[in-house]
Amino acid sequence: MDPLVTADDVAAAAQRVQGHVRRTPTIAGGADELGLPIGVTLKLELLQHTGSFKPRGAFNRILTALESGDVPGVGLVAASGGNHGAAVAYAAGRLGLHADVFVPSTSPVNKRHRIAALGADVYVIDGLYDDAQAAADERRHDTGALLVHPYEDRAIVAGQGTMAVELDGQLDGYDTLVVAAGGGGFVAGQAAWIGHRRRVVSVEPETSRCLHAALEHGGPVTVDVAGLAADSLGARRVGDVPWSIVGQFVDDAVLVSDRDIRSAQTTLWDAYRLVVEPGGAAALAGLRSGAYVPAPDERVVVVVCGSNCDPATVVEPLIR
């Protein structure tokens, strides 16, 4: 299968979302500070609007639809564990549109409140992310609202890839990009831009591993979902759009435990006073745990991709 999103699509998305998303900073992460054998570059995508990378894809999807006149008067509908919903709510507010967001009952309360505070109507559905997506699909069918899917959409994936475009303008080259993966849209966006020019490594929790399972089986399969980062990385099945890309361009897929993720969260707080949600710390956990071992001279970029958690879950355990 040919990739359903190309580097040209990502380049067009970078032009389209310019002025709507932040250019997030990079910092040098010292080996001693991070407990790693080598220093790495941290891409602080948690400083994006709404606290995660998600506005990149949301803006590209909605702006693309507006350009073609495909946004109905009823507005937008989305399902989300939290971060995508906040991004859709933020983009809708900026663009003068209404948004309905369906979240699973497993989504943290603070994420639900954030979506509502950004102006969307929030509906809580009993179950996990896929249950919320089913409810969003039904709302789309009933009302004709524009569905803004978190990863099974070409414009979403292309928008997420604008982070890799940005990195090329910030760094004088690098060898490997390490990225957390849920439904696959974020890592697929980066891989669509990077292709075979650099190594792309995905990191997933052991308990939510749909991309890893797809690579093992040669195609998307359904997996069970649980664990610390399930609200942001808890898709049961990698999307077909992301799979058309990651199946060709992701070089390595590794797994980490909840303990590894919590340790990475603690390290990022200790070293840089960054409050990072579990999914946002998963990529660093992939290195700290030894799931991915870089070469001594490898130039590695680690994406810290989300900050939407209760700060007390990161800070208070260190005080006790």
Residue, then its C-alpha position, 0 to 999 in steps of 0.5 A: m500500500d502506498p502511504l496515504v499521507t506524503a511529505d508534500d501533504v505535511a509541507a502543505a499542512a505546515q503552511r496551512v497551520q502557520g500562525h495557528v500553532r506554536r513553534t515549540p522549543t527544544i532543549a539539550g537534555g544532559a545524560d546525567e540529568l536524564g539517567l541516560p548513556i548519552g545526551v539527547t534533545l528534548k522537543l517540548e511539544l507539551l508547550q503547544h496550545t492546550g498542552s499537547f501536540k494535538p492542535r497541529g492536526a486539529f487545525n489542519r483538519i478543520l482549516t482544510a474542510l473550511e477551504s473546501g466548504d465542508v464544515p456544516g452549520v452544526g459544527l464539529v464532533a470528535a471523540s477523545g481521551g482528553n487531549h484531542g478534544a481540547a485541541v478540537a475545542y480550542a481550534a473551534g473557538r478560534l475559528g468561530l465554530h461549535a464542537d461536541v466532544f465525546v469522552p470515555s468515563t476513564s478520561p481524567v476529570n481535569k481533561r474533561h473540564r479543560i475541554a468544556a472550559l475551551g467552549a465545547d459541549v462535553y458528553v461522557i460515555d461509559g467505557l474506553y476511547d472506542d466507546a466514545q468514538a462510537a458515540a461520536d460516529e452516531r452523532r455525526h450520522d444523526t446531525g451531519a457534523l464534521l467528524v474530526h477523528p484523532y488519527e484516522d484522517r489524512a489531514i490530521v496525520a499531515g498536521q501532526g507531522t508539522m512538528a518534524v518540519e519544525l525540527d528541521g529548522q531548529l536542529d543542525g541534523y539528527d539521527t533518530l526521533v523517539v515518539a510515543a504512539g497511541g492510535g498512530g497518528f502522531v508517529a505517522g505524521q513524523a514518519a511521513w515527513i522523515g521517510h527513510r532519511r532518519r530513524v523513527v522509533s515508537v514507544e507504547p505502554e506494554t498494556s496499550r500496544c496496538l502499533h507494536a501488535a500491528l507490526e508483529h502481525g503485518g497489519p492492524v489488529t485489536v488489542d486490550v487497553a489498560g494502564l497509566a497512559a490509557d487516556s492518551l495512548g489507549a487506542r485498541r487498534v492502529g488506524d488504517v491511515p497511520w498504518s499505511i505510513v508506519g508499516q513502511f517508515v517506523d524503524d523500531a517499536v518498543l514497549v515500556s511499563d507503567r513503572d518506567i513511565r512514572s519514573a520518566q515523569t519524575t525525572l522530567w520534574d526533577a531535572y527541568r520542573l516539567v509536569v508531564e502526563p504519562g503519555g507525554a513521558a512515554a518516549l523518554a521512558g523508552l530510553r531510560s528503561g533500555a527498551y531502545v538503546p542508542a549508539p554512543d554517537e547517535r543524535v537522538v530527539v525525544v518528544v515530550c508530547g503532553s502535560n495534561c495531568d493533575p500536577a499533584t500526581v507528579v509532584e506530591p509523590l516526591i514530597r511524601 
